[in-house]
Amino acid sequence: MDAFLLAFSIVDYFWDCWWEFKLYFLHLTKFQWMLLSTASVLSGFLCLRGDKFRI
């Protein structure tokens, strides 16, 4: 496969994913934003605790 064609297909795939991701986030409700932000904060705290956190 030609390098230019491979680079074009990777960039095209990236822009398709970006477009779908943007459309998804534009259609979130306030409740969904709340769930997303809560999950982000909780996962951040769990990552900060590291391996000391025992389940």
Buried (B, 14 or more C-beta within 10 A) or exposed (E): EEEEEEEEEEEEEEEEEEEEEEEEEEEEEEEEEEEEEEEEEEEEEEEEEEEEEEE
